[in-house]
Amino acid sequence: MNISPATSLYLHQELVHERIRTLHREAEEERIASRVRSVRKARRQAERAAARLSSALARI
């Protein structure tokens, strides 16, 4: 089966566009994962600060 040059070009362009869409999707997923990690880190820091504050208040 022979593929015409126009069809070949179209298929190549579609593959390129699909790869670009995939990269955009992966980048967005990574941004979301990064925000989740930041929120978890901030939550842990807040919990530790609250524990230190409670401990300090208990000593007063």
DSSP file (Angstrom, degrees, kcal/mol; ACC not computed):
  #  RESIDUE AA STRUCTURE BP1 BP2  ACC     N-H-->O    O-->H-N    N-H-->O    O-->H-N    TCO  KAPPA ALPHA  PHI   PSI    X-CA   Y-CA   Z-CA
    1    1 A M              0   0    0      0, 0.0     2,-0.4     0, 0.0     0, 0.0   0.000 360.0 360.0 360.0 124.3    0.0    0.0    0.0
    2    2 A N        -     0   0    0      0, 0.0     2,-0.5     0, 0.0     0, 0.0  -0.784 360.0-147.9 -97.1 138.1    1.4    3.3   -1.1
    3    3 A I        -     0   0    0     -2,-0.4     0, 0.0     4,-0.0     0, 0.0  -0.893  21.1-121.4-105.2 133.4    0.7    6.5    0.9
    4    4 A S     >  -     0   0    0     -2,-0.5     4,-2.7     1,-0.1     5,-0.2  -0.314  22.8-114.5 -68.9 155.7    0.5    9.7   -1.1
    5    5 A P  H  > S+     0   0    0      0, 0.0     4,-2.6     0, 0.0     5,-0.2   0.874 117.8  53.3 -57.5 -37.4    2.9   12.5   -0.1
    6    6 A A  H  > S+     0   0    0      2,-0.2     4,-2.5     1,-0.2     5,-0.1   0.918 110.8  45.8 -65.0 -42.8   -0.1   14.6    1.0
    7    7 A T  H  > S+     0   0    0      2,-0.2     4,-2.8     1,-0.2     5,-0.2   0.904 112.1  51.7 -65.9 -40.8   -1.3   11.9    3.3
    8    8 A S  H  X S+     0   0    0     -4,-2.7     4,-2.3     2,-0.2    -2,-0.2   0.918 111.1  47.3 -61.2 -44.3    2.1   11.3    4.6
    9    9 A L  H  X S+     0   0    0     -4,-2.6     4,-2.7     2,-0.2    -2,-0.2   0.916 111.9  50.7 -62.8 -44.1    2.5   15.0    5.4
   10   10 A Y  H  X S+     0   0    0     -4,-2.5     4,-2.5     1,-0.2    -2,-0.2   0.930 111.2  47.6 -60.4 -46.6   -0.9   15.1    7.1
   11   11 A L  H  X S+     0   0    0     -4,-2.8     4,-2.3     1,-0.2    -1,-0.2   0.898 111.6  50.8 -63.3 -40.0   -0.1   12.0    9.2
   12   12 A H  H  X S+     0   0    0     -4,-2.3     4,-2.4    -5,-0.2    -1,-0.2   0.931 110.7  48.6 -62.5 -45.4    3.2   13.6   10.2
   13   13 A Q  H  X S+     0   0    0     -4,-2.7     4,-2.8     1,-0.2    -2,-0.2   0.898 110.2  51.7 -61.9 -40.7    1.5   16.8   11.2
   14   14 A E  H  X S+     0   0    0     -4,-2.5     4,-2.6     2,-0.2    -1,-0.2   0.908 109.6  49.6 -63.3 -41.5   -1.1   14.9   13.2
   15   15 A L  H  X S+     0   0    0     -4,-2.3     4,-2.2     2,-0.2    -2,-0.2   0.912 111.9  48.6 -62.8 -41.9    1.7   13.0   15.1
   16   16 A V  H  X S+     0   0    0     -4,-2.4     4,-2.3     2,-0.2    -2,-0.2   0.934 112.7  47.5 -63.1 -46.3    3.5   16.3   15.8
   17   17 A H  H  X S+     0   0    0     -4,-2.8     4,-2.5     1,-0.2    -2,-0.2   0.896 111.3  50.9 -63.5 -40.3    0.3   17.9   17.1
   18   18 A E  H  X S+     0   0    0     -4,-2.6     4,-2.4     2,-0.2    -1,-0.2   0.900 109.8  50.5 -64.7 -39.4   -0.6   14.9   19.2
   19   19 A R  H  X S+     0   0    0     -4,-2.2     4,-2.5     2,-0.2    -2,-0.2   0.910 110.1  50.0 -64.0 -41.6    2.9   15.0   20.8
   20   20 A I  H  X S+     0   0    0     -4,-2.3     4,-2.4     2,-0.2    -2,-0.2   0.926 110.8  49.2 -63.0 -44.4    2.6   18.7   21.5
   21   21 A R  H  X S+     0   0    0     -4,-2.5     4,-2.5     1,-0.2    -2,-0.2   0.907 111.1  50.7 -60.7 -41.3   -0.8   18.1   23.2
   22   22 A T  H  X S+     0   0    0     -4,-2.4     4,-2.7     1,-0.2    -2,-0.2   0.916 109.7  49.5 -62.7 -43.8    0.7   15.3   25.2
   23   23 A L  H  X S+     0   0    0     -4,-2.5     4,-2.3     2,-0.2    -1,-0.2   0.899 111.2  49.3 -63.4 -40.6    3.6   17.5   26.4
   24   24 A H  H  X S+     0   0    0     -4,-2.4     4,-2.3     2,-0.2    -2,-0.2   0.923 112.2  48.4 -62.9 -43.9    1.1   20.3   27.4
   25   25 A R  H  X S+     0   0    0     -4,-2.5     4,-2.3     1,-0.2    -2,-0.2   0.919 112.4  48.1 -63.0 -44.6   -1.0   17.7   29.3
   26   26 A E  H  X S+     0   0    0     -4,-2.7     4,-2.2     1,-0.2    -1,-0.2   0.884 110.5  52.0 -64.5 -38.3    2.1   16.3   31.1
   27   27 A A  H  X S+     0   0    0     -4,-2.3     4,-2.3     2,-0.2    -1,-0.2   0.913 110.1  48.6 -64.8 -42.0    3.3   19.8   31.9
   28   28 A E  H  X S+     0   0    0     -4,-2.3     4,-2.4     2,-0.2    -2,-0.2   0.909 110.3  51.4 -64.6 -41.3    0.0   20.7   33.5
   29   29 A E  H  X S+     0   0    0     -4,-2.3     4,-2.5     1,-0.2    -1,-0.2   0.901 110.1  49.7 -61.3 -40.0    0.0   17.4   35.4
   30   30 A E  H  X S+     0   0    0     -4,-2.2     4,-2.4     2,-0.2    -2,-0.2   0.887 109.0  51.7 -67.2 -38.9    3.5   18.3   36.7
   31   31 A R  H  X S+     0   0    0     -4,-2.3     4,-2.2     2,-0.2    -2,-0.2   0.917 111.7  47.2 -62.7 -42.1    2.3   21.8   37.8
   32   32 A I  H  X S+     0   0    0     -4,-2.4     4,-2.4     2,-0.2    -2,-0.2   0.932 112.0  49.5 -64.6 -45.5   -0.6   20.3   39.7
   33   33 A A  H  X S+     0   0    0     -4,-2.5     4,-2.4     1,-0.2    -1,-0.2   0.886 110.0  52.1 -60.9 -38.8    1.6   17.7   41.4
   34   34 A S  H  X S+     0   0    0     -4,-2.4     4,-2.3     2,-0.2    -1,-0.2   0.908 109.6  48.7 -64.6 -42.0    4.1   20.5   42.3
   35   35 A R  H  X S+     0   0    0     -4,-2.2     4,-2.6     2,-0.2    -2,-0.2   0.898 110.1  51.8 -64.7 -39.5    1.3   22.5   43.9
   36   36 A V  H  X S+     0   0    0     -4,-2.4     4,-2.5     1,-0.2    -2,-0.2   0.929 110.1  48.8 -61.8 -44.7    0.0   19.5   45.8
   37   37 A R  H  X S+     0   0    0     -4,-2.4     4,-2.4     1,-0.2    -2,-0.2   0.903 111.3  50.5 -61.4 -40.3    3.6   18.9   47.1
   38   38 A S  H  X S+     0   0    0     -4,-2.3     4,-2.6     2,-0.2    -2,-0.2   0.913 110.8  48.3 -63.9 -43.1    3.8   22.6   48.1
   39   39 A V  H  X S+     0   0    0     -4,-2.6     4,-2.6     2,-0.2    -2,-0.2   0.918 111.8  49.5 -64.2 -43.1    0.5   22.4   50.0
   40   40 A R  H  X S+     0   0    0     -4,-2.5     4,-2.3     2,-0.2    -2,-0.2   0.911 111.9  48.7 -62.2 -41.6    1.5   19.3   51.8
   41   41 A K  H  X S+     0   0    0     -4,-2.4     4,-2.5     2,-0.2    -2,-0.2   0.928 112.1  48.5 -63.7 -45.0    4.8   20.8   52.8
   42   42 A A  H  X S+     0   0    0     -4,-2.6     4,-2.4     1,-0.2    -2,-0.2   0.892 110.4  52.0 -62.7 -39.6    3.0   24.0   54.1
   43   43 A R  H  X S+     0   0    0     -4,-2.6     4,-2.5     2,-0.2    -1,-0.2   0.920 109.9  48.6 -63.2 -43.9    0.5   21.9   56.0
   44   44 A R  H  X S+     0   0    0     -4,-2.3     4,-2.5     1,-0.2    -2,-0.2   0.917 111.8  49.7 -62.0 -42.8    3.3   19.9   57.7
   45   45 A Q  H  X S+     0   0    0     -4,-2.5     4,-2.4     1,-0.2    -2,-0.2   0.907 111.3  48.8 -63.4 -40.7    5.1   23.1   58.6
   46   46 A A  H  X S+     0   0    0     -4,-2.4     4,-2.5     2,-0.2    -1,-0.2   0.896 110.8  50.8 -65.5 -40.1    1.9   24.6   60.0
   47   47 A E  H  X S+     0   0    0     -4,-2.5     4,-2.2     2,-0.2    -2,-0.2   0.911 111.6  47.5 -64.3 -41.4    1.3   21.5   62.1
   48   48 A R  H  X S+     0   0    0     -4,-2.5     4,-2.5     2,-0.2    -2,-0.2   0.907 112.2  49.7 -65.6 -40.5    4.8   21.6   63.5
   49   49 A A  H  X S+     0   0    0     -4,-2.4     4,-2.5     2,-0.2    -2,-0.2   0.905 110.5  50.0 -64.5 -41.0    4.5   25.3   64.3
   50   50 A A  H  X S+     0   0    0     -4,-2.5     4,-2.6     2,-0.2    -1,-0.2   0.895 110.6  50.0 -63.9 -39.7    1.2   24.6   66.0
   51   51 A A  H  X S+     0   0    0     -4,-2.2     4,-2.4     2,-0.2    -2,-0.2   0.910 111.1  48.6 -66.1 -41.4    2.8   21.9   68.0
   52   52 A R  H  X S+     0   0    0     -4,-2.5     4,-2.5     2,-0.2    -2,-0.2   0.907 112.2  49.2 -63.6 -40.5    5.7   24.1   69.0
   53   53 A L  H  X S+     0   0    0     -4,-2.5     4,-2.8     2,-0.2     5,-0.2   0.925 111.1  48.9 -64.4 -45.2    3.2   26.9   70.0
   54   54 A S  H  X S+     0   0    0     -4,-2.6     4,-2.0     1,-0.2    -1,-0.2   0.908 112.3  49.1 -60.6 -41.7    1.1   24.4   72.1
   55   55 A S  H  X S+     0   0    0     -4,-2.4     4,-1.2     2,-0.2    -2,-0.2   0.917 112.0  48.0 -63.9 -43.6    4.3   23.2   73.8
   56   56 A A  H  X S+     0   0    0     -4,-2.5     4,-0.6     1,-0.2     3,-0.3   0.904 112.3  49.2 -64.6 -41.6    5.5   26.7   74.6
   57   57 A L  H >< S+     0   0    0     -4,-2.8     3,-0.8     1,-0.2    -1,-0.2   0.854 106.5  56.5 -66.5 -33.9    2.1   27.7   75.9
   58   58 A A  H 3< S+     0   0    0     -4,-2.0    -1,-0.2     1,-0.2    -2,-0.2   0.796 104.0  54.5 -67.9 -27.2    2.0   24.6   78.1
   59   59 A R  H 3<        0   0    0     -4,-1.2    -1,-0.2    -3,-0.3    -2,-0.2   0.646 360.0 360.0 -80.6 -13.9    5.3   25.6   79.7
   60   60 A I    <<        0   0    0     -3,-0.8    -1,-0.2    -4,-0.6    -2,-0.2   0.497 360.0 360.0 -77.0 360.0    3.9   29.1   80.7
